[in-house]
Amino acid sequence: MKPRPPGGTARETVGGLPQEDKSTRLHRWLLAGLILIAFGLYVSTLDVQSIWRDEGLTIVRSQQSLPMTLANRNIVQGVLSPDLHPPLYFLLLHGWRLLAGSSEFALRFPSAVAMVLALAMFASVGSRIWGAESGYWAIALAALSPYHFWYAQEARMYACVLLETLVLLGALWQLLYRASGSSAHRGTGWHRHIALGVAAAVLIYTHYGGAFVVGFAVIAYIAARTERRAWIPIIILISAGLAAIPLYPYIRELITAPGFLFFSRPAPGTLLRQAVDTFSLGSADPMPSAGWRRVPFLLLIIAGALTLDVAPRTRRWRAGLVGVGGFLITIALYSLASWLQANYSNPRHLIIVSPYWFLLMGHGLATLRRRSWPSAALVGLAALVSGGLALCQTVADPPMVRDDVRGLADHIEERARPGDAVLWHNAVMMTTYEYYALDLPYTALPRYGNRDQAAALQELAAWTQPHRRIWFVSHPTPDSFDERVVPEWMKTHMVQLDSVNFPASWATLWLRLYQPPQMPASLPADVPSLELREGSYQVRGVGTEPEAVAGAGTWLTVFWSRDGEPAEQPPSACVRLIDSSATLWSEGCTALRVPPSLEPPYGTLMEQQLWLPLPIGFAPVPYTMELVLGKQVQPAGTLDVQRPELPQSLPIVARFDGGLELARLEWAAEEFRAGMWAVGHLLWRAGPPTHGNLTATVRLVDWLGRTVAEQAAPLGPSDYPPQQWQGGELVRDRIAIEVPFHTEGSYRVQVSVRRADGASAERQRWSSVGKVRVADWPLVRELPDDVEHRLDNISIDSSIRLLGYRVKREGDIVTVDLYWQTEREPTADYHVFVHLGRPGEAPLAQASGAPANWTRPLESWRPGEIIVDSHAIQLPPDLATEGLYLTAGMYDPKQPDRRAPLAVGGVAVPDGALVLRPLPE
């Protein structure tokens, strides 16, 4: 009787592989389809994210000459620095760049191809060891891994390392299989030994971590090989080690180095946990907590480890050696090496271990399927769904993103002006910026490797002097240099105009725009004179650029002076753009500051720039500029916005009759509070000229199709109706929808366009164009600990309780915080009053209105919820405060003289006003 082959079927095996039948061929076609889907997923979003720091170093090395690449060196600001990786991947990428170019897509494409080939190898290696079904499930689980997706889209060597590890394991198994076969299958198999040696050398020359896999291969082969010629593979593997001798100086350099930032010596248990969590559920960073989501994967690993299902029995322990043994021994070797030199930063360094993980899970699912369909269906479905959801999140809304250097460069490009320059605080990060660098001078200070603070400041002062403005990337900070020195010098000698942060993998990118002090002799003749004052600060005028073109924004120049001591918090000057119907379309602000290093005489005219956004689709019409300084508002002239030369191409989300199209929906925030306004813009693409007025209706619809909120308004800005739109032009239209209270959830956004006579101007009545998230107010049920005055038995209208209050006085402003609670839904829509005066007399000052500054009317109160209701009272000038008290209560806004009934301890208060406390001095 023939022994049962791998996979538990009755088919014979040839070379460790089941012979094909119709079912096997069908499975192979399904695998091919799965691989094609994975390939399409990898390449469809290959250039979505920016090149990040490590990819920037990849580009640097791939551009070097052959001797420099082989020397394992990077060049940062002309300084040679050691690289952590051997040269093979960079040599391959150098040749690929000569053929395909250096676009983001081209640089990452080899990784996508390597990952797709690795998926195929999962099926091949799994089939050879355990049987075809184990290989099929291994590739399915590996294809759903967000970890693999991440590295399939990175211009680094990790996808190649995964492929090469699987190739080495396949070659190793061929030798182990021969060692377990009959004498008819035994032989020297020189070509297999040579294949193993070549795979080992290639892996080590791609990543030093490959040495741990090679070490496991040596241990496994020596353990499995029992005949006299065991010296043959040892000689082959020793030869592979000799081939790696040229790497010895660089490995020694890494081992003897004082240590690399962010590297650590993790315990084996930490490595195991991070590997388990990240391989199936993470992307590139250790997951904070996988919790129950790791359970189905662990069950599959246990099933794969305990149910080897390999025949004959002489091969079972070898399968366990490659699976469980490979996982544990490789991690053990990695941990052992860490005691010589800290070598771990994050789970990307464990990619050499992931093949064992997915091969074992695939075998576990296959064996469960053969032994218990219900168990396999339950555990397998949980693993596939959990991994699939994690992959979907990584694709659509990744919890971790690469350094957005591209976004930073785009931000500078749309706002840069002649005379600008770019300064990086971290020289290594600047190498990534060089890929996107604009036609602006740029450098990094301190220079790479420089620790002399005095020399760095001297160079900084000289470098910034000839430039009009400095775009300073203050974070990430440099290594081994005081991170406060350069930013403090910038703050001391320059004025900050702009500030924006961009996401990054390990540290947020902080971009700040600085301007050296500008002190013109007089107000330019073409700038209208203004007289706005806030304390000792006075705005004298606002200058505009020759052209303001829709699509990005424009810089305005604020001219101001100060005739007294500076305020602790300088006021901000803001410019607003409004149309003829007083609709606000844009606003920009800048704080009026003088660098601490400068003390100009009082009355000196200062010049400071201000950015005014004019995003794509901004209507090309004249706008009124309003200057706001504190509480003062004054017209500051007009601004004519011009059309861009070429309309930008955007994907379309909805089409309507007459050629009208909707390019996108933009919300001002990711989510909005229930009871507030959902504010955003619709970006329309005009069709042929239209006649007659159009009305656009926007509504929010729940999952049952019910409308929860709606806004209907004339289409387009009031000063730029659709009749004036040009074909293909993009026009921005403002929307503001009042969202009812108690409507927490996600809603579909639908748009309808109608003519003024009521006829529909679209093919379908409604078009879904996006979603919006509405969040309810946080439910607070306990008073804060710092409420100084707590009250008992104070009730209004028998259902509302006043639990306490807090009073604070700052100069002429008295702030009173009231804490309300209702036992049931209020029956009336009361407002709140806070009076200051003497009992029995008319108030001398007061504040009143709907609770919480009109944001929480009584209809929104939930039983048991505590409402924080703050009121600010402006004290009259020269008010004698002795003997004055604060009183509070509620009233009917429809009948302001009618106060809500108030009771203290069940006893009614005649005037409905509760005396709080005397006015603090």
Secondary structure, DSSP 8 states (H G I E B T S, - for coil): -----TTS-S--EETTEE---HHHHHHHHHHHHHHHHHHHHHHHTTTSS---HHHHHHHHHHTS-HHHHHTTEEEETTEEEE-SS-SHHHHHHHHHHHHH-SSHHHHHHHHHHHHHHHHHHHHHHHHHHT-HHHHHHHHHHHHT-HHHHHHHTSSSSHHHHHHHHHHHHHHHHHHHHHHHS-GGG-S--HHHHHHHHHHHHHHHHH-TTHHHHHHHHHHHHHHH--SGGGHHHHHHHHHHHHHTGGGHHHHHHHHHSS--TT-B---HHHHHHHHHHHHHH-SSS--S--GGGGHHHHHHHHHHHH----SSGGGHHHHHIIIIIHHHHHHHHHHHHHTTS--BSSGGGGTTTHHHHHHHHHHHHHHHHHH-HHHHHHHHHHHHHHHHHHHHHHHHS-SS----HHHHHHHHHHH--TTEEEEES-HHHHHHHHHH--SS-EEESS-TT---HHHHHHHHHHHHTT-SEEEEEEES--TTS-TTHHHHHHHHHSEEEEEEEE--SSS-EEEEEEE--B--SS--TTS----EEETTEEEEEEE--S-EETBEEEEEEEEEEE-S---SS--EEEEEEE-TT--EEEEEEEE----TT----TT--EEEEEEEEEBTT---SEEEEEEEETTEEEEEEEEEEE--SS------SEE-GGG-EEEEEEESSSEEETTSEEEEEEEEE--S---S-EEEEEEEE-TTS-EEEEEEEESS-TTS-GGG--TT-EEEEEEEEE--SS--EEEEEEEEEEETTS-B-SSSS-EEEEEEEEE------S--TT--EE-SSEEETTTEEEEEEEEEEETTEEEEEEEEEESS--SS--EEEEEEE-TTS--SEEEEESTTTTTS-GGG--TT-EEEEEEEEE--TT---TT-EEEEEEEETTEEEEE--EEETTEEETTS-EEEEE---
